Amino acid sequence: MDHEQDMTDKLAELSAFEAEIGTKLPEDYRRFVLDWDGGLPDKRFFYTTGGDGEIWELKNFFHFGTSPNLSLAKRYDVSQYYDLHDYRDELSNYLAIGDDSSGGFLLLDKFTGGIFFLAHDYYSPNGENIIGEGCGILHVAYNFYWLEKYLLTKAESNDDVFDQSWHDKAEVLRIKNEKLQEEGRLRRLRREADQAKRET
């Protein structure tokens, strides 16, 4: 199969998936799916910036391949797992896009583009969103683009000096991203207000 046909097939699968979930995926994650369609990068360790500084190991990114255990189309609805059936409303904005070796899930907020981690047996609430019996939804990155930048190698995840510099860098990037997101939100509101005026 040539590259052009492969890309056409991926776009068709992606469009069908977006129709199923009722919204278009964020562009940075869309690009990742079209370029790589899942898999496991060499850099696969990540911090939860809203939690207590724990490091987690990504096991898989889900994809559009034939394996049901790794299928994005079959595994995106995180409310089907474990004891989360009663929390469908709280989880409705999230898509499971990957998992980790402890049974947790990497989540994408399909409306804001934010990346989160659903940790099971998590009993250390520090302002995080805790649902169910010991399930924490912990902040990882403000979008998929920054998640890719935040991922670490195993050596980096075990390096105390790197650990501190990563936290310092992450805090600077977090503040920068909050500012950029707020500016983007205000631009969208202005566009919507201008559009409403034109339509009246």
N, C-alpha and C positions, 0 to 999 in steps of 0.2 A: 504494500500500500504506500503510495507516495505521500509526501508531506502535505501537499495541498488537500488531498482527500482525507487524510487523517485530521487535519484542522477543521475541515467541513463537518466531519463526524462529531468531533469534540464540541463544536459550536452548536450542533443540533442537540446533543445530549445536554449541554449546559442550558440551552433555551428551554428544553422540556422540563428540566429540573426547576428553573426559575418560574415557569408557569405553574408547577406543582406547589411551590412554596409561596407563590403569590407576590413575589418581588424580585427585582434584579439584584444580583449579588454586587457587593462593592468592587470597584474596578481593580484594586490591588489583588484581591483574592481571586477574581475572575482571571486575571493575567497569570497567576500562579497555576490555576487549574489548567488553563490552555497550554502553558509552557511545560508543566511537569506532571500534572494529573496525579497528585498524591506522592507516594513514596516516602522515603526516610532520609533526610539530609544528614551529612556528617556532623553538622552542628545541630544537636537535638535536645540540649538541656536548656531549661528556662526557669527564671524566677517568677514568683507571683508578687508583683509590686505592691498590691494592696493587702498582702497577708503578712506573715511573720518572717519573710526572707527565705523561705524554703526553696530548694531547687528540685525541679521535677524533670523526668526524662520522657520525651516524646517517643512513643512506640510506633505510631503510624499516622500519616495523613491519609484520610479517606479519599477515594477516587472513583472514577466511573468505570473501572475494570469489572471483570466477571466474578471476582471473589466476593461472596455475600458478606463475609466478615469484615471486609474493608470497603464496602460499597457506600459511597456518600448518599446515594439515592435511598438506600435501605437503612442507614444508621444515623441520619441527620436528626431524627426526632428523639431528643434526649429524654423526653418524658416517658418513653417506653421502657426505660431501664430501671432495674433494681426497685427501690422504694419510691420512685419519683412519679408514679402514676397520678397521685393526688395533687401534683404541683404543675399540671399542664399549663395553667394560666401564667404562673411565675416564669415558666421556661419557654413560653410561646415565641419570644423574640430571638431565641438562641437556636443556632444550628450546631450540631456536633460535627466538627470537621477533622477530628483526630482523637486518638486516645493515648494514654500513658501506661507505663508498666504496672501501676498500682490500681488500675481499674477506673481512673478518672477520665474526664473528657475535655479536650480543647474545644472551646465554644467560640462561635462568631455571632455577634449581635447583628442580625441581618438588616437592621435599620440604621444603626450608628457606625457599623464597621468595627466596633471594639472587639478585642480578643480577651477571653476569660478562660478560667480553668475551673471545672467542677471537680472538687476534691471530695472523695468519700471518707467517712470516719474522720472528719475535720471538726475539732472541738475547741478551736482557739479564735473566737470571733474578735477581730480588731476593727469593727466597723464594716466587715464584709457582709454580703448577703448570704445568710444561712437559711437553708430550706431543709425540710425533711428532718430525719434523725441524723444529725452530724454531717450534713452535706453543705460545703461552702462554695460559693461562686466568687472566685478570686480574680482580681484584675491582673492582666498580663501585659497588654500593650494597647495603644489607642487605635491601632488598625493593623492589618496584616503586613503592610510594608515595614512597620516598626517591629513587629514580631520577628520577621526575618533578620533584622539587624540585631535583635536581642538574643537570638539563639547562640548557644555556647558549645564549644567542644567539651569532651569529658575532662581534659586537662585544665581548661579554663574554669570549669565548674568546681574544681578542687583547689584552685589557687586563691589563697586569702587576699593577696595583693590585688589580683584581678577582680576578686569579689568586691572589694571596697571601691575600686575605680569604676567598676560596672555600675554600682549603686549611685555613685556621684554623677556619672554620665547619664544614667537613666533618669535621675531627678531633673537634670537640665533639659533633657529631651521631653520629659513629661510636661514641664512648664511651657516649653516651646509649643508642644502639640496642643495643649489646652488653649493657648492663645490663638493658634491657627484654626482650631476647630470652632472657637467662638467667633472669629472673624468670618469664617465660612458660613456659620449659622446666621449671622447678621446679614451677610450678602444674600443668602437665600430668602430671608424674611423681606428684605428690600425688593428683591425681584418679584416675590409673590404679591407684595403690596402694589408694586407698579403694574403687574399683570391685572390685579383686581380693579385698579383704577381704569385701565384701558378697556376692560370688559363692561364697565358701568357707563 
